[in-house]
């Protein structure tokens, strides 16, 4: 850790929670992990009264976010079976990300859009997990 507290992301934990009382599965072999980016839409509120002939806007609803991570692929293991099943069921799950050094995980509600494994001739087998994120949850 640096003198200002910055550290590398090695050790970030990514989990999927399934069910009303979530059963958690840790996703192993995740590569670069980012938090889902939910940006607010701009709503135009320009009127004849807008000052200095200037457009005006206010923050609207947060858009659903597309989130993706590349992770190791082990055919027919518990993670592969879970992600394959979640693509088919389209059920809502909780995505949880805990960066190293944090004691408070961040959580979002979403569903799995895709799980696409690749089997290269050279290198490790990996897959892309794609989710649609709808809301942060506590």
N, C-alpha and C positions, 0 to 999 in steps of 0.2 A: 504494500500500500504506500502511496506517496504521502508527502507531508501535508497535502490538502485533502487526503482521503480517497482520491481516485484509485481505482483498481481495474484489473482486466475482468472480462466477463466469464472467464473459466470457472466452472462450478455452478453456473446458473441452472436452476431446477425448473423443468416444465412438466406440468401434470394436467391430466384430463380427469374431471370429476363427472361421473355418470350417475343419474338417479336422483330422486328427491332428497334422500340422505346420501350425498355423493360417495361412491366407491371410487377411490383415487388410483390412477395408474400413472406412474412416472414414465415419461418418454425418454428413453436412453439414446445416446449418440446424437443429440441435437447439435447442430452447428450454430452459426451466428443467429442469435435470438433478438428480436425486437419486440417492444410493446406494440399492440395494435394502435394504429393511428386513426383516431376518430376526430375529424374536423367538423366544426360547425358550418352549416350553410349560411350564406349571406342572404338576407331578405331585404329587398329594395323597398324603402319607405319614402322615396323622393316624392315631394309634393310641390305645389305652387308656393308653399311657404318655406321651402328649404333655403337656408341662408346662402347668400353669395352665389346663387345659381350653381349650387354644388349638390351632387347626388348624395343621398343618405342611405345608410343600411343599418340593420340590426342583426345580431347573431340569432340564427334560427336553430333548428334541431340538429343534433349530431347525426352525421351520416353513418350507416352501417359500414364497417371496415372490412377489407379483405386482408387476411393475415396468412403468412406462409412461413414454414420452417422446413429445412432439409434435415433429415435424421437418418441414422443407420437403418438398414432393412435386413431383418432376419426372417426368412420365409416361415410362415405358420407359427411364429411365436405369439405370445399373448398380446403384444402391442400391435402386430400386423393384423391379427384377428379382430381386435377392438376397432382399429381404424377402418378396416374393410367393412365391418358391421355398421359403424356409424355413418359411413357414406350411404348405405342402403336405408337405414332407419330414419335419417334426417332429424333425429331427436336433438333437442337442445342439451348442451353439456356446458360445463364450466372449464374454461382455460385458466390455469393458474401459472404465473411466472414469478419465481423468487430469485432475484439477483444475489450474487455473493455479497455477504456483509449485511443483508437485509433480514430482519426478523418478521417482516410483514409482507406476505405474498400479495401480489396484485391479481385480481380475478375479473374475468369477463364472461358473459353469456354468449353462446354462439352455437353453430353447428358445423359439422365437417362437410365441406363441399367436395373434397377430393383427397385421395391417398394414392399416389402414383410412384410405385417402386421402379427402379432402373437396375439392370444387371449388366454393367460394363465388362468388356473383355479384360481391362486392366483397372485396378482400383477397387475400393470397397463398394458393395451394393448399398445404395441409398434410396430414399424415397422423399417425395415432396408432399407434405401435409398442408392442405389449404383449408382455411376456415373462414366463415362469414361471422363477424363479431357484431353483436347488436347493442350491448350495453355493458358498462362496468358494473360489477356487483361488489358488495362488501363482504 
